[in-house]
Amino acid sequence: MINKNLKLNTKLFDKDVEQIALRNGFGDGLLEVAKTNENIVGLCADLLESTRMHLFAREFPNRFIEVGITEQHMASCAAGLATMGKVPFISSYAMFNPGRNWEQIRTTVCYNNVPVKIVGSHAGISVGPDGGTHQAIEDIAIMRVVPNIEVIVPCDALEAHKATIAIAESGKPSYLRLAREKTPIVTTKETPFEIGKAQILYESNNPDVAIIAIGPMVHQALLSAKILEDQGVGTMVINSATVKPLDEETILKVAKRVKGVITAETHQVAGGLGGAVAELLSQKLPTKMAFVGVQDKFGQSGTGAELMKQYGLDVVDIVNSAQKIVG
């Protein structure tokens, strides 16, 4: 059953569930927190409206810098601003931020441990028709390996709004990963969010498997849980929006109660959420696992639905993984 304590969207299982792009939540959240914190500044690499930073730029033109298509410069410039007491948000497609400017993020931002907020929009396979060159499906791996940084992957626009406000106040380097396409609304304005805390969204009376998911895959995991319950397989669904620092306490507690754990993400299975969970469990609680994600392939052109099916990221794949674990 749904965890009522989290005040989730009561219509999340409906066919006509409301859908909003994650980047909209970021744009609204940045505008809100900037009104109370004058040290927040914005930098964008020539993708103002696509990343939804145009709301901030329009309201605070004196606190915004359009750097053009110079992502490396954007990261280094932001590190300098952060050193002088500002809280810079830098935005572009995730393929270019952090994909193109990883070394500058590593050396000028994280090495100096300054609070630059890297916002990677259009992540995963959500830019479908743009193809493999624009589909960032390795970004979690390259970010979470760097010391000092937080890695946040919200499940819907409302959580993206809360996450934006939270990272603005965290005092650390942060990476916020956002999909392009509209995503079903799972949470509500009252659902809590805290960096470093996972949430058990759904729990059967006698769970057999735990599905730990991030981003758009959280809704897929919830739909899978309903199907599995009808098939006699008890489930738990965990939203692990913070990939780093991982909520080790919750994940270990959940793993102790089930026969196996499934991770679900729109990212390579190597180095992403699945890798983070496997690293934890292999050291502290060896557990049978399955990984739903991109299996060592590049992206390609197609609609979102086509690519979800092509790369084994839909409900059927989660259900099949769960059946293999309990079987």
Helices and strands as residue ranges (DSSP letters): G 4-6, E 19-21, H 22-34, E 40-44, H 48-51, H 54-59, G 61-63, E 64-66, H 71-83, E 87-93, H 102-104, I 105-110, E 117-121, G 128-130, G 132-134, H 139-144, E 150-152, H 157-168, E 174-177, E 182-184, E 199-203, E 209-213, H 217-230, E 235-239, E 242-244, H 248-255, E 260-268, H 273-284, E 288-294, H 304-310, H 315-326
